[in-house]
Amino acid sequence: MAEERRFRSASGAPIALRRRQHSGSCRELTVRGPRLQLRSLSAATSAVWLAAYGLFALSENSMVLSAAIFITLIGLIIYLHFVKIDQESLLVIGSLGIQVTSSYASGKESTTFIEMGKVKDVVINEAIHMQKVIYYLCILLQDPEDPQGVSEVVPLFQSSKPRLDCLTEVYKSCQEILEQRKTAPQSR
């Protein structure tokens, strides 16, 4: 069972949240950002190549054009493979852990797994950025030496930066599974 809702990012860009419930204690939450726009990509490429052509016309050196083409292509490959993230997903399995996956525009995926025993809580935190308050979801990892302490904070959805209404949906889903985990050992 999957449902998808539309939201906005902190910058106002349209994003979509897809909730998929695999079982009572397993949910997948995916935030999909806007796709790479061919129009903006073409405009940036054209601007670089026009500037290179202008330099070529002044200097009459063909290496300027070759360098512009080479730099544009290398820059595009780096952007698609290391910078532009199309979607970020969170797979929460109550008995196992939390898997965080980022899918890049080139098709590359980056995955991190956090064991449920290390998870202290999932919270919505706030930060001040450029005279604005922004909210972000993060996983608090339990300090192995101090059960009441937090050893690390793992921020989620760093690329898509959903607004508070979207984060609240994800937070509630995570908390339902975390609550099941907390009550499960007591019922045995």
PAFIKOL-15523 format. One line per 3 residues: their letters; for each residue x, y, z of N, C-alpha, C, O. Coordinates in pm, whole numbers. Each point is the difference from the previous one (the first is absolute). Layout:
N
A = X Y Z X Y Z X Y Z X Y Z ~ ... $
END
This chain:
188
MAE = 84 -117 0 -84 117 0 89 124 0 79 21 92 ~ -91 61 -196 81 121 -11 -90 121 -24 -98 -7 -74 ~ 133 115 138 -71 126 -23 103 109 -22 109 -3 58 $
ERR = -143 100 -142 91 108 -30 -70 133 21 -113 20 -43 ~ 183 71 110 -53 133 25 102 104 -45 121 -24 4 ~ -170 138 -46 86 109 -47 23 101 114 -91 34 76 $
FRS = 215 12 -69 40 100 99 95 99 -67 19 -3 -122 ~ 38 90 203 100 96 -48 125 -13 86 -6 -36 118 ~ 120 65 -179 126 0 75 15 134 71 -82 90 -19 $
ASG = 186 -76 99 26 124 71 23 116 -97 -26 116 35 ~ 73 -146 -155 22 105 -100 -123 25 -88 2 89 -85 ~ -109 -167 105 -123 18 -76 -14 -91 -120 -100 7 -71 $
API = 199 -92 45 -7 -92 -114 -100 -112 30 -13 -42 115 ~ -57 -7 -216 -95 -110 23 73 -132 26 95 -35 -70 ~ -141 -37 172 53 -133 30 -118 -93 24 -113 45 23 $
ALR = 139 -174 -28 -105 -99 23 46 -98 107 115 -43 1 ~ -206 9 90 27 -99 104 -82 -124 -31 -122 5 -8 ~ 192 -116 -9 -67 -128 -23 18 -86 124 111 -27 45 $
RRQ = -225 -17 11 0 -89 117 -42 -137 -46 -105 -17 -63 ~ 187 -81 94 -30 -138 -36 12 -86 125 106 -6 63 ~ -214 -60 -27 1 -86 118 15 -145 -45 -90 -56 -63 $
HSG = 205 -3 95 26 -138 -39 -61 -99 99 -46 -107 -38 ~ 45 146 165 -64 -80 105 -28 94 117 24 120 -9 ~ -74 -176 119 -31 84 115 122 68 60 -12 108 58 $
SCR = 129 -170 -71 120 57 59 105 36 -105 118 10 32 ~ -161 8 -156 93 34 -107 -64 102 -93 -102 -27 -64 ~ 164 147 57 -50 106 -87 114 60 -79 114 10 47 $
ELT = -148 29 -169 96 69 -85 -56 137 -32 -113 12 -47 ~ 192 91 72 -40 138 -23 101 61 -96 119 7 29 ~ -169 39 -144 88 53 -104 -40 143 -33 -116 29 -28 $
VRG = 214 60 32 -21 139 -40 70 18 -135 121 -19 -12 ~ -200 56 -87 52 18 -136 -1 148 -32 -105 65 5 ~ 221 -13 -39 13 141 -35 -26 23 -147 -27 -95 -74 $
PRL = 36 219 31 -23 29 -142 110 -60 -86 117 -2 38 ~ -155 -46 -154 95 -57 -95 87 111 -59 -36 118 5 ~ 148 -157 -61 88 94 -67 -73 58 -121 -49 -76 -84 $
QLR = 43 206 74 -70 65 -110 94 18 -119 108 59 12 ~ -151 -109 -125 79 11 -122 20 146 -39 104 37 -55 ~ -203 47 83 8 142 -34 114 68 75 79 73 -60 $
SLS = -68 -96 191 107 64 77 137 -57 -36 99 72 -2 ~ -95 -202 -27 125 -62 -42 46 58 -134 119 30 -18 ~ -211 -15 -75 33 57 -132 43 145 13 93 43 -68 $
AAT = -158 33 154 36 141 19 141 13 57 77 84 -47 ~ -43 -166 145 134 7 60 106 -41 -102 105 65 -11 ~ -130 -171 -63 95 -45 -101 18 105 -109 112 28 -41 $
SAV = -222 31 -4 7 103 -104 78 122 49 78 57 -76 ~ -99 -18 200 71 117 55 151 -24 2 77 87 -38 ~ -36 -206 82 143 -32 4 57 -2 -141 108 55 -23 $
WLA = -177 -117 -69 51 -11 -137 1 134 -72 90 26 -80 ~ -188 60 106 1 134 -60 116 84 53 65 73 -75 ~ -40 -84 205 114 70 59 130 -51 -61 91 78 -30 $
AYG = -81 -209 11 120 -59 -60 16 46 -145 111 26 -46 ~ -223 -17 -24 8 46 -139 44 147 -6 76 39 -88 ~ -123 41 183 43 140 7 150 10 25 68 81 -63 $
LFA = -16 -164 155 144 -2 25 76 -49 -122 109 49 -30 ~ -166 -146 -39 63 -52 -122 8 110 -106 102 14 -67 ~ -210 64 53 -1 106 -100 105 107 32 59 57 -92 $
LSE = -35 -31 219 101 99 39 142 -54 -12 90 70 -46 ~ -71 -195 88 136 -55 3 36 -83 -122 118 -22 -26 ~ -216 -24 -50 18 -85 -117 79 -127 34 81 -48 -79 $
NSM = -105 -4 200 65 -122 45 -108 -107 14 -90 13 83 ~ 99 -120 -162 -103 -104 2 0 -83 128 -96 -71 28 ~ 203 81 48 6 -73 128 -106 50 98 -45 -75 87 $
VLS = 6 201 -101 -103 57 87 -132 -75 -19 -67 -34 97 ~ 29 9 -222 -123 -73 -28 9 -144 49 -95 -51 59 ~ 206 -14 -84 18 -138 45 -6 -10 152 -62 -91 55 $
AAI = 127 185 12 -1 0 147 -141 23 53 -39 -62 99 ~ -37 150 -162 -137 27 46 -88 -124 -13 -77 -32 90 ~ 89 -37 -202 -78 -123 -20 41 -105 103 -86 -64 61 $
FIT = 216 46 -42 50 -100 94 -44 33 143 -47 -88 72 ~ 62 212 -31 -37 41 137 -150 -16 22 -43 -43 107 ~ -37 79 -206 -145 -14 12 -41 -146 16 -82 -32 86 $
LIG = 139 -55 -167 -35 -142 9 45 -62 132 -75 -75 62 ~ 196 106 -17 49 -52 128 -84 56 115 -35 -73 92 ~ 3 201 -98 -85 61 103 -137 -65 6 -52 -24 109 $
LII = -6 -4 -223 -131 -66 -5 5 -140 60 -90 -39 75 ~ 192 -36 -108 15 -136 54 16 5 152 -62 -78 72 ~ 144 170 -23 20 13 145 -131 40 68 -35 -54 105 $
YLH = -37 149 -165 -126 46 59 -102 -114 8 -63 -19 104 ~ 47 -55 -211 -99 -108 -2 39 -116 90 -88 -66 56 ~ 216 40 -41 43 -119 75 25 25 148 -10 -92 81 $
FVK = 42 217 -44 36 26 139 -85 106 69 5 10 123 ~ -83 71 -198 -70 112 62 -152 -13 -8 -67 7 103 ~ 13 -27 -222 -146 3 -22 -65 -130 51 15 -106 -61 $
IDQ = -87 118 172 -71 -114 57 -146 9 -41 -67 100 27 ~ 17 -205 -92 -139 -3 -46 -96 -38 111 -108 59 13 ~ 147 -157 69 -90 -41 108 80 -54 117 111 -52 -14 $
ESL = -173 66 132 57 -51 124 -106 -86 66 -116 39 8 ~ 156 -157 38 -100 -87 61 48 -50 136 119 -6 29 ~ -217 -28 51 20 -46 136 -80 -128 15 -123 2 -8 $
LVI = 190 -113 31 -66 -128 21 15 -34 147 111 -23 49 ~ -223 21 23 1 -25 144 -56 -139 25 -117 -27 -28 ~ 201 -62 80 -40 -136 34 15 -13 151 112 2 53 $
GSL = -224 -16 16 -2 3 146 95 -97 68 61 36 101 ~ -46 -156 -153 83 -100 66 145 2 -47 85 -67 59 ~ -56 143 -162 134 -6 -60 75 133 5 109 7 56 $
GIQ = -168 99 -113 69 128 -2 -59 96 -100 -111 -19 -50 ~ 188 123 20 -42 105 -92 102 9 -112 121 13 24 ~ -171 -18 -147 87 13 -117 -30 133 -68 -115 30 -32 $
VTS = 219 50 11 -12 130 -64 68 -10 -138 117 -37 -8 ~ -191 69 -99 53 -12 -136 -18 132 -74 -107 61 4 ~ 212 -19 -73 -5 117 -88 26 -47 -141 99 -68 -27 $
SYA = -189 104 -66 14 -38 -141 36 124 -81 -74 98 -3 ~ 189 -104 -62 50 111 -79 -58 -2 -141 -52 -102 -44 ~ 61 215 -26 -55 13 -135 68 -95 -98 -61 -38 -100 $
SGK = 184 0 126 72 -91 -89 -40 -145 19 37 -86 -80 ~ -114 58 185 -39 -138 30 76 -58 118 -37 -105 52 ~ 143 172 -9 78 -46 115 -85 10 127 -78 94 16 $
EST = 96 -191 74 -71 3 128 100 -7 114 102 -69 -9 ~ -132 140 114 80 -1 122 -90 -46 114 -104 60 25 ~ 145 -168 43 -85 -58 104 75 -8 132 117 -36 5 $
TFI = -188 70 102 52 -12 136 -100 -78 82 -121 23 -9 ~ 170 -117 90 -88 -78 85 36 25 146 117 0 37 ~ -220 22 44 18 22 144 -79 -108 74 -121 -12 -17 $
EMG = 191 -66 99 -67 -105 76 -98 62 99 25 106 57 ~ -138 -174 -38 -105 53 88 48 11 145 -47 87 74 ~ 139 -171 -33 54 7 136 78 128 26 14 41 115 $
KVK = 36 22 -220 76 125 14 -90 123 -4 43 110 36 ~ -169 -127 -81 -91 114 -16 -62 35 134 -67 -82 62 ~ 90 204 -18 -63 48 123 -137 58 -32 -98 -29 69 $
DVV = 90 111 -175 -127 62 -38 13 64 -137 111 18 -52 ~ -224 17 -6 -8 79 -123 -73 127 38 -110 -4 55 ~ 172 119 -84 -57 127 42 1 101 -114 75 -14 -96 $
INE = -159 116 110 4 116 -90 76 109 75 -36 38 111 ~ 141 10 -173 83 103 61 -15 129 -81 -50 -2 -113 ~ 91 111 171 -8 126 -71 136 66 -1 82 -20 90 $
AIH = -60 99 -194 126 73 -13 -30 137 -61 -100 18 -69 ~ 187 76 97 -14 132 -60 100 7 -115 120 -22 18 ~ -173 53 -136 82 4 -120 -40 122 -82 -115 10 -45 $
MQK = 208 82 25 -26 119 -81 -125 76 47 -86 34 -81 ~ 76 -9 208 -111 73 62 -133 -71 -14 -106 64 6 ~ 109 -194 -24 -122 -81 -7 16 -118 95 110 -50 21 $
VIY = -221 6 34 0 -122 80 -38 -114 -95 -106 3 -62 ~ 194 -102 53 -31 -117 -82 -6 -121 92 65 -4 104 ~ -144 -93 -144 -17 -122 78 61 -116 -76 -1 -3 -124 $
YLC = 55 -92 199 54 -119 -63 -22 -119 91 -7 13 122 ~ -3 -129 -184 -21 -125 72 136 -61 26 88 3 -87 ~ -68 -59 205 127 -65 28 -19 -120 92 -96 -10 76 $
ILL = 191 -80 -87 3 -120 84 102 26 110 114 38 -28 ~ -154 -59 152 92 12 113 54 -138 31 -76 -94 23 ~ 209 81 -23 62 -129 30 39 -4 147 53 96 55 $
QDP = -81 -209 6 23 -17 143 149 -12 29 73 -68 -72 ~ -31 135 176 139 -8 44 20 -134 70 -70 -28 98 ~ 164 -55 -144 18 -132 63 47 7 145 -25 -93 77 $
EDP = 91 202 -39 50 13 137 -101 63 94 4 -24 121 ~ -95 104 -175 -101 68 81 -137 -24 -65 -31 63 -101 ~ -52 -153 158 -129 -32 -62 -94 119 -14 -90 -2 -84 $
QGV = 108 106 164 -84 120 -10 56 101 -99 -68 95 -37 ~ 193 -116 -7 65 97 -87 -16 -32 -148 -45 -108 -40 ~ 83 205 -40 -5 -12 -146 143 9 -51 72 95 31 $
SEV = -30 -194 -110 137 1 -51 11 71 -134 104 58 -31 ~ -211 -61 -48 7 60 -133 -140 38 -47 -99 -62 38 ~ 92 165 -120 -125 44 -62 15 -20 -151 92 55 -61 $
VPL = -180 -135 1 6 -28 -143 -116 73 -69 -115 -43 12 ~ 144 153 -83 -108 73 -69 -50 -78 -122 78 -68 -67 ~ -207 79 40 -63 -69 -113 -51 102 -100 -24 116 34 $
FQS = 6 -159 -158 -56 82 -108 73 133 -15 -62 105 -11 ~ 195 -111 10 81 121 -8 -7 66 -137 17 121 -11 ~ -42 -196 -92 -5 57 -134 -137 61 -30 -9 113 -49 $
SKP = -97 -187 80 -135 48 -34 -52 105 97 -85 82 -37 ~ 133 -81 159 -38 98 103 -151 25 6 -45 111 -27 ~ -34 -214 63 -145 19 7 -40 99 110 71 17 98 $
RLD = -186 46 -117 -54 90 101 -58 -80 116 -7 -123 -5 ~ -35 194 108 -45 -63 124 -119 -93 -21 -6 -105 64 ~ -89 140 -151 -118 -86 -20 39 -137 -55 -58 -101 41 $
CLT = 154 95 -130 48 -127 -54 80 -76 105 -16 -121 15 ~ 101 192 57 80 -65 105 -88 -60 109 33 -104 56 ~ -145 170 -26 -92 -51 101 -58 -135 -41 -15 -89 83 $
EVY = -18 75 -211 -51 -129 -51 103 -111 19 -32 -109 48 ~ 156 138 -85 108 -99 12 25 -30 147 19 -116 38 ~ -17 217 44 24 -15 143 -105 -92 64 34 -90 76 $
KSC = -162 113 -108 -107 -82 57 15 -147 -39 -20 -89 82 ~ 55 65 -208 19 -138 -45 116 -67 74 -11 -115 41 ~ 119 188 -25 116 -55 72 -34 -27 146 37 -103 55 $
QEI = -108 197 7 -34 -16 142 -94 -118 23 11 -67 103 ~ -102 39 -196 -88 -116 15 80 -129 7 -28 -87 82 ~ 128 75 -166 83 -120 -1 90 -5 123 18 -106 59 $
LEQ = 38 220 -19 84 4 119 -81 -34 126 51 -66 90 ~ -176 110 -84 -86 -33 113 -30 -149 5 -3 -60 108 ~ -19 -1 -224 -22 -145 -5 121 -74 55 -13 -98 72 $
RKT = 130 148 -106 125 -64 46 14 13 151 47 -93 66 ~ -87 209 -11 13 21 144 -97 -86 79 33 -46 109 ~ -153 24 -163 -101 -78 72 12 -150 -25 -53 -79 78 $
APQ = 120 37 -185 10 -142 -34 71 -82 108 -51 -106 35 ~ 166 148 20 68 -83 102 -82 -14 128 12 -100 70 ~ -94 200 -38 -78 -5 124 -114 -101 -10 -41 -55 102 $
SR = -12 29 -222 -114 -91 -15 41 -146 -1 -86 -87 7 ~ 215 59 -15 47 -139 -3 13 -58 137 39 -116 15 $
END
